[in-house]
Amino acid sequence: MVSIRPDEISAILKQQIEDYDKSISVSNVGTVLQVGDGIARIYGLEQVMAGELVVFEDGTEGLALNLEDDNVGVVLMGEGVGIQEGGTVKATGKIASVPVGQAMLGRVVNPLGLPLDGKGEIATSDSRLIESMAPGIIQRKSVHEPMQTGITAIDAATAKPVRALSPSTPSSTKRVKMWFVFMLQLVKRLPPLQTLWMYSAKREPLITP
């Protein structure tokens, strides 16, 4: 019969205690109640903040906006075809922001500022919250210089700085194409780096019967 020595047992227990690495991680997790038309309803996520990014099981990111008593409304920032009812959602603890700076010029990005043009990461360390207050009228630079395009009708109605919005719907595809061609012609007429142009495209959510 093997004799048990208390000092050996004590030494083994002390060694195991010293080598024991206990790490605790707390995650804010919720469950998908409903998903459709680019919106997901989430149960749980008690500690989520307005404007916080959340991640679904399939990797799709979302933006928490509606903070109700029994659920959270999340806007999907992707296709979300893999999101199903009963799936889990994890809060990231980060308020949605996008990169800003000169490195953004000439790039194609998604709503979260991630590159879509295959040119690699955007080399900038500056960022701005998506849900942030716009500068007031006093802080904005006033219109001070004509924007010469060579087209009299346009030159008479525009100046710098200028902001133009052309809303469209799927039924106005022809009008959108004409507007886009017109803007390209303006870009070609203007000297390089004289005016900054930004094109924003929004796709209607896919609705299935």
N, C-alpha and C positions, 0 to 999 in steps of 0.2 A: 504494500500500500504506500502510495506517494504521500509524503508528509507535506502539509501546507504551512509555509512560513509567513507569518503576518507581515513581516517587513517587506517581503517581495510583493505581496498583494498591495501594500500601501504604496510602494514605489511605482507599480504599474498604474494604479489609479491616479496618482499625481501626474504621471507622464501623459495619460489620456486627457486629464483636465487641462494641462498646459497646451496640448495640441488641439484642443477643441475650439473651433472657430464658429461662433454663432452669429449669424447676420440676419437681421430682420428687415424686410422691405414691405412698405405699406403702399398699396395701389388703390386708386379710386376707380372702381370697375362698375359698369352698368350692363343692362340687358336690353337688346333691341325688341321693342314692342311692335313697331310698325315701320315700314319703309316704302316710299313711293314718291314719284315726281321730284326727286332730288332732296327729299326731306326724310329724316328718320326720327322716330320718337323713342326715347331711351328711358328705361326705368332704372333708378339708382343714380349714380354720379352725384351724391349729395354735396360733395365739396367742389363741384365744378364751377368755374367762373364764367361770366358772360364774355364771349369772344375767345374762349380757350379752345385750343386744338385737341381733338380726340382722335383715336385710332381704332378702326374696326379690325376684325379678325383677318380680313383679306388684304389688309394694308391700306385701305382707303382712309383718307383723312377727312375730318369734318370740323365744322365750326359751331360751337355751342352758342345759341342765340336765345331761344325761348326757355327761360328758367321758371317752370311752373311747379306747383306743389307736389304733383305726383309723377311728373315726367319732365324730360328735357328735350327741346326741339333742336335738332342738329342739321345744319345745311351740309350736304355732301360736296366735297371738293374733288370729285372724281366720278367715274362711271358707277361704281358701287354695285356691279352685277353680282358680286359674290356675297353681298350682305343679305342675311336671312333673319327672319324673326327667331328670337331666342339666342342669337349670337351675342358674344361679349364685346363690350366697348371699354377702352381704357383711356382715362384722361392723362394728358401729357404734362399738365402743370404750366404750360407755356401759352401766353396770349399770342394770338395770330399776328404775325408781322411779316413784312416783305423787305428784301434788300433794296437799298437806294444808292444812288451815286452815278458817276460817269460810266462805270462799268456796265450799267444797264442799257446804255445806248446801243442800238443795233441788235439787241437780243430778243428772242421769242420766249416768253415765260408763261406759266400757268397762273391761276389766281393767287397762288401762294408764293409767287416769285421764283419758282424752280424752273431751270432752263429746259426748253423743249426743242431747241435747234441743234442739238448734238455738238455744241462748241465747248463743252466742259462746264465746270462750275463758274459762277459769277464771282470774280475777284473783288469783293467789297466787304468791309467789316461793319458798315453802317446799315441800319435797318429802321423801319418806321412801322408803328402799329397800324393795322388795317382799320380798326375802329378808333380813329383819332380826330380831334376837332380840326376843322379847316381854319386857316388863318383868317382873321377878321378883315373887313374892308380896309381899315386903316393900315394894317400890316402889308397888304398886297401892293404890288407895284402897279401903278396906274398905267392906262394906255398912253403911250408917249411917242410912238414911232409908227409911221405907215408901213404896212407889209406889202411891198411891191411885188406883184405876181406877173404883171404884163397884161392882165385881163382887167379892163376898165371897170366892169361891173363888180368884180371882186375887190379891187383896190379901193373902190369908193365905200365899201361896207366893212372892211376889216382893217385892223391895226394891231400892233404888238404891245403887250401880250394879248393873244386872242385864244378863245376856247370855243370849239364847235362840237355839237353833238348831233349825230344823225341816227335817230332810233329806227329800227327796222323789225320786221316780222318775217316768218318764213314765206308769207304770201307776197313779199316785196323784194324778192331775190333780184329781179331785173334792176330795180332802183338802186339796190345796194351795189351791184356790179358797176353801174354807171357812176355812182358816187365814188367808188374806189378808183376807177380809171381816171376820173377827174382829179382826184387828190394826187395820184401818181404824176399826172401832167404838171400839177403845181410844183411838186417836189423837183421835177426835172428843170423847171424854169428858174427856181431859186438858187442862189449861190450856195456852195457847201457850208454847213455849220451856221447858216444864217437863222434858220428856224428849226425847231425840234418838232418832229411829228410822231404821234403815237396812235396806233390802230388797236382798238379793243374789239374782240369778237366774242359774242355770247351765243351759245347753242341752246335751243329750247330743249327742255327735258323730254325724254322719250316716254310717251304715255301709251300703254298697251291696254286693250280692252280686257 
